[in-house]
Amino acid sequence: MKLNRRKFLQHSSLLTTGALSLNLMPTQLMAQHLSFKSNSLPYSSLQSHVLNRTSFGINQESMAKFEELGYRDFIEYQLDADAIDDSEIEDYIAQALPTVNMSLVQIRDMVESEQINQFQAAHELKAATFLRAVYSKKQLLQVMVEFWNNHFSVFHFDGPISFLKTKEDREVMRPFALSSFSEILHADAKSTAMIYYLDSYASTKEAPNENYGRELMELHTLGVDGPYTHLDIDEIARCFTGWGINQATGAFRYFQDRHDDEEKIVLGQTIPAGGGVTDGEQVVEILAANDSTAAFISKKLCQHFISDTPDPSIVESTTSKFIESNGDIKTCLRHILLSKHFIVAQDQKLKRPFHFMASAVRSLSGDIFSDDFYRSTRFVLQALGNQPFDWTTPDGYPDKADHWQSTTGMLYRWGFVNTFSFDEFRGYSYDLNTLISEPHTPENIYQQIVEKIIFRPMNSADKTILMDYLEMGASNNTVSTLTLQGALAIALGSPYFQLS
């Protein structure tokens, strides 16, 4: 049954009046009364906790894989992303979003010949990013690709970055997301998207530009409180003079005649004169090997996977693993994800909007293979402030709940789950009868919501509220389609689903 505007408003008013207490209220009220730190939610299983944190949402396929492998082997399975066959979604992306796999020259030629507009590559990369989050079997890889894209943040619509980012995502973030920090730092330093964004391309021996050197230390490696001075920023700026962009191909190019080839001193280490392009490469090595870098990256990883304020002991032990392994990302993730701190950290993170939307689609086994999906997703993520690659400053999207739980943000989330659950969101669909099998009695629907959507029982008060709502919309113990869709919206909008 389609939901027209009048029925939608009637239904929304029932939700507002019928779920005004505890955890099953509209999300704007959740934010006001719960601040997404509820201690009253029953714990979910270790299985659902692991899946929530290592993926963009739980679905039946990932549940089955976890049950097959068990906790430790499932982590190893996801860490070995190269062994996972992801051809189904990658083949679809290659066909539906061709610029994602094009060279920069091909994209430029198509723009100049007006076969595509100047922003199509950017829009297709955003769409591909969301499709991978929803459908990829390499879920931990996708989580880490998002992590590094955010760590090495560039603004997608800053001039030529609208297509340079396509190359960076394909050749830097995805190949190195689970490698070593040194490797991804080296690759990012020569990414032409980063070179353009932080003005390295304009840095010469006559006028060294400090932007990249400053952000390289403050945001990418040592942290804002790292052991560096302004003199180090000046010296690093000199080391990267001459690093630029090949205007014909968009690839990295080193211009020897623009480079300051005199001796430099960075963090107390001498970089001899005459090193040329290796000056910058030596800087990357010095910073990647610094203990402050190990601590900074380890804390960010712990904040992302454990909590906004991780216990100092897990940060310290992860830092030790980082140093011992020379920044091996898999080693650090394995240590975090198998730690007692991770196991007991349920409901300590609020899903960011991108994660929230992707997890809703995954939970409902949604189908978003359509042209309308691109525009609809872009519209909502823009409204929620979490469109991929659209953070305008180089510090990346915040990874703490307090940034995301505004009343306006919660209202947009509630609007999305309402519209999606009622099958009224353009470009999105799901099979309600396959998701919630008959009989559609209140008790059976509740059990399936527990098993397929929120992956934990509700506390007694919340169960009573949901059961009352289902019974109110039932006739002869059979719940109406509209009420069933409303129950899904309530579940998706509740802390049971939005916390991870």
N, C-alpha and C positions, 0 to 999 in steps of 0.2 A: 504494500500500500504506500503510495506517495504521500508525502507530508506537505500540505500547502501552508502558506504563511499563517493563516488563522489557527490551524491545528498546532503548528509549531509554537505559537505564542501561548495557546492554551496549555500545551504540554510543559512549556518552560515555567509557567506559573504554578503548575502542580509540583514541579521539582523544587521550586523556591519555597512553597508553603509546606510541602510534604517531607522535606529533608533538611530542616533548619537546625538540627542539633548534631553535635559530635562531628563525625568524619565524612558524612555523606551529604554535605551541603554544597551548593555551587562554589566553584573554586575561589571566587573573590572573597567569600565568607571564610573559606578554609584558611586563606592567607591571613585574614584578620584575626581569627581565633586560634589557629594552630601554628602559624608561622612555619609550617612544614618541619616541625621538630617533635611530632607527636610521639609520646612514649606509650600510648594506649593501644597501638596496633599489634596484633599477634605477629610473632616472628614468622617469616617465610622459611622455606626449606633452604638448606645450603645450595641445592641445585638451582633454585630460582634466583638466589642471591648472586651466585657465580655468573649465571647467564645474564642477569640484568647489568652487571658491571663490565662484562667482557664482550658485550654486544650492544646493538641498537634496539634491543627488545627481545622478549621471549616469544618463540612460536613453537608449535608442536614438533617441528623437525629438530630444532635445537634441543628440546626436552628429550626427545628419543635418543639423540646422539649422546647426551650427557648420561642417560640411563645405561646406554650400551658401554660407554668407556669408563665411567666413574670420574670422580673429582680430579685427581692428579693427571690421569691420562687424557681427560678432556682438555685441560690446560695445555698439555704437550701437543695435542692435536691442533689446537688453535695457534700455538706458537710456530708450528711447522706449516705455515700458510702455503708455501710453494707446493706442498704435496696435496693440497685440496683443489679439486676440480671446480672452477668457477666459470666454466665456459658458457653456461647457459645465459647468465646475466651479461657477461662480457660480449657475447655474440649479439645479444639484443642491443646493447649500447652501441656497438660498432655499426649496426644497421640504422638504428633510430637517431643516433646522435653522432654523425660522422666526424664532426670537427674534433671530437675528443681524441681521436687517433691520427689526426692530420699533422703534418709538419707546419711550422710557422709560415713557411713560404706558401704552402698550399692555402692556408687560411687567409693570408694577406692577399694572394691572387684572387681568391673568391670574393673578398671584400671589395677590392679595386674593380673587379668586373661586375660588381653589384649582384652577384649570385646570392650573397648573404649580406645582412647588415653588419655593422661593425661590432655589435654586441652579441651576435648569435653564438660565437664560440664561448663567451662567458656564460650565457644562459644554458647552453648545452652542458658545460662542465658542471654547473650547479645541479642540473637535472640528473646527470650521471652520478654525482656524489650522493644524492638522495636515493637513487635507485640501488646503488651498491649498499647503502646503509640498510635498506629494506630487504634486498634479495640475495646479497652475497652470502656464500657459505663461509667466507673468510672473515668472520665478524670481528675478531680481535684485531686483525690487520686493519679493518676499516676504522675501528676505534682509534688505533694508533696513527693512522693517516690523518684523521681529524685532529688528534693531539698535536702532531708536528706541524700541520698546516696552521694551527692556531699559535703554536710556539714561534714559528717563523712567519708571522702574519704579514701579508701584503694586501693592500686594498685593491679589489678586483677592477674597479672602474677608474683607476688612476692611469689615464692615457693608454699606452700600449700594453699595460698589464692585462687588459681585457682578453688578449690572446696569449701573451707571454706566460700567464698563469697556467694555461693548458699544458704547456711543455713542462713547467715546474712540477705540477701535480703528477704528471705521467713519468717524468725522468728523475725526480728527486724524492718526493714524498712517498710515493708508492713503493719504489724499489728498495728504499733504505729505511722504511718505517720500523722494521724489526731487525735491523743490522746492528751497527754500533753508532754511538753518538758522534765519534770522530768522522765516520763516513758521511753521515747526513749533514754534519756541519760543513765539511769540505764541499759537498755537492751543492748545498744551499749558498755558500759563498760565491760560487760561480753561476748560480741561477740568474738569468738575465732579468727575471721578474724582480728579484731582490736588488740586483744592481741598479735597476731603474728606480725602484721605489725609494731606496735610501741614497740615491744620487751618486753612487760610485762612478757611474759612467761619465760624470762631469768633473771627477777629481783628477787634478794634474799636479805635477811637481811645483808649478807656480802657485797653484791654489788648491791645496789638499782639502777635501770635504770631510768633515768629522762625523757626518750622520751615521754611516755604517759602522765605524769604529766604536762610537758611543753605544749604539743599540746592540752590536755584537757582544759587548761585555755586559751591559746592563740587562738586556732582555734575553739574549741567546745563550750566555755561558755563565758568567760570574755572579750575576744578580746585582740589584741596585746597591747592595751593601758590600759588594765584592772588593777585593784588595787592589784597587787601581786608583790612579790619580788622573787629573786632566792631562798631565804630560804623556801618560800612556795612550790616551785618546788621540793626542796629536801625533804620536809616533806611529800608531796603528793606521791613522789616516794616510801618512806618508807611505806605509807599506803597501797600501792598496791603490795607490795612484797608478793609472794606466789600465786598471781593470774596467773593461767596457763591453760594448755590444757590437757585434757585426751587423751593420745596418742592412746588409743584403739577406742575411739568413736568420737574424734574431738570436744567434748563438753567442756564447762567450767569446770575447776576443781580448787579447792582451796587447796594449800599445806601448812598446818599449820607449818611444820618444816622449811619452807623457809621464814616465815613471821616475820617481826620486830614487836614484840608485846609491845614495850615500848610506852610511851606517845608521842603524836605529837601535834603540834600547826599549824593549817591551817587557814590563813586569820584571825588570832587573836582568833580563836575558838579552845578550847582544845579537843582533841580526847583522852580519857582516855586509859591507858594501859590495855592490855588483851582483846581488842575488836575483834581480829582475822579478819575474812572476813568483819565484819561490819565497820572496819576502812575505807576501800575504799567506801563502801556504804554511810557512813557519808559524805565523801568528795563530792560524787555526789550530795547529798542533799544540802550541803552548797553552792556548785556552782550553782545548779539549782535555788536556792532561792535568789541568789545575784542580786541586782538591775542592776549591770553592765551586767550580763548575759541577763536580760530582754531587756536592751537597745541594746546589740549586736545582739541578735536574731531578735528583732523587725526591726532593720535597714536592716538586710539581707533579711527579708521577704518583706519589702517595696521596696528594690532595685529589688527584683525578680519580684514583681507584679506591681509596679508603674513605676519606672524609675531608671536609673543608679545613679542619684543624687536626691533622694526623698527630698521633702520639710521637714525641721526639725520638723515642727509641726505635720505631720502625723507620723513621727518616735516617737515623744514624746507621742502622744496620744495612739499609739499602745503599747508602753512600759508600759503605765499606765494600759491598758487592760491586758497585759501579767502579770503584778504584781497582779492586782485585781483577776484574774482568776487562779492564781498559774500556769501560763504557759500553759493554755489550748489553743491548736493550733487552734481549730475551732473558738474560740472566737476572736483570733487575726486575722484570715483570714476573718471572717465575718466583722470585723471592717474595715479592709483594703479594701475589695472588695465592700463595700457599701459606701465608703468615697467619698467626692467630689474630693479629690486628685486622686483617681483611675479613676473616671469618665472622668476627663479632660486630662488623661495621654495617649491619643492615639498617636501611632507612636513614643513613647519614648523608646521602646525597639527594639533591633535587634534580630531576632530569632537566637539562637545558631544553629549550623549545625544539631544536632539531632532533634531539634524542627522543623527546616526548612524541613528536609527530611520527617519526619512524617506528617507534615502539607500538603506537596505536595501530598502524597499518599492519605490522607484523602480528600483533595479537589477534586481530580480526581476519588474518589471512587475506588482506586486502589486495585488490587488483588495481594497479595504477598505470597500466600499460596503455596510455592514450595521450594524444596531444594536449588535451585539456589539463592533464595532471601537471604539466610544466608550469603553466600560468597560475593555476590554483595554489600549488605549493609555494611558488615564489611570492605570491600575494600574502599568504599567511605568515611565512617565515620573515618577510619584510616587516609585517605588522608586529610580530613577536620579537623583532630585533636580533634574529639569529640566522640570517641567510648566510650560507657558506661564503667565506672570503670577503665579506662586506664590512668588517670592522675597520674603521677608517684610520686608526692609529696602530703603530707597530707592536703594541703590547698584547693584542689578541683578545678574543672574547673572554670575559671573566668566568672563572670556574668555581664560583661560590654562590650559594643559594640566595644570599641577600640581594644580589643584583637582579635576580629573575623573578622574585615573588611579589612584584608590585600588583596592585589591584587591577590595573589595566592589563598587565600581562596575563593574570589569571582569567580575566574575562575573555580575552582572545583564545586562550586554551579551551575554556568552557564552550565558546562558540564553535571552535573547530570540532570538538568531540560530539557536540550536539548534532551539527550538520552532517558529519561523517556517519555517526551511528544511525541517523535517519535516512541514510543513502541519498543525501541531497547535496553532497559536495562534488562539484564538477570534476570529472577525471578520476574519482575514487569510487570503488564499489567493493562489495563483499557479499558472500552468500550466507544470509542469515540462517537459513535452515540447515546448512552444512555446519556452520559454527555452533549453533545451539540446536541440538537434535531433539526430536519429540520424545516424550510428551512435553508440551509447554506448560507444565504445572509450575506454580510458584517455587516449590521446593526443588524441582529438577533444574529450573533455570538458575536458581541460586547456586546449586552445586556446580553447574557448568561454568558460571561466572568465576567461582572460586578456583576451579581446576584449569580454566583456559584463559582467564583475563588477569586476575589479581594474584593467583598462585599462592593463596594462603586463606585460611578461614577469616571471617570477620569477627570482631568482638560482638558480644551478645546485643549491645545497644544498636550497633550499626546493622547487624543482621535483622533485627526487629524492624528497623526503619525500611530497609529494602524489601523485606517480606510484606510489610504493610502496603508498600507501594505496588508490588506485584499483585497482591490479592485485590487491591482496589481496581486494578485494570483487568481482572479475570472474570470470565463468565463460565459457569459450570466447571470451575477449577482449571480452565484453559486461559492462559494469558494472551491478551491481544497483541498483535504485531507491534502496534505503536508503543504499548507499554514495555514490551520486550526490548525494543530499540532504546527506549528511555532508560531502562535498567542498565544497558550497556554504556550509555552516556554517563550515568551516575558512576559506574565502576571506573571508567576511563578518566573521569574528572576528579576522582577521589585521591587522597594521599596514598591509599593502597597501591595505586598504579603510578602516581607521579613521583613518589619517592623510590629510591633504589638503594 
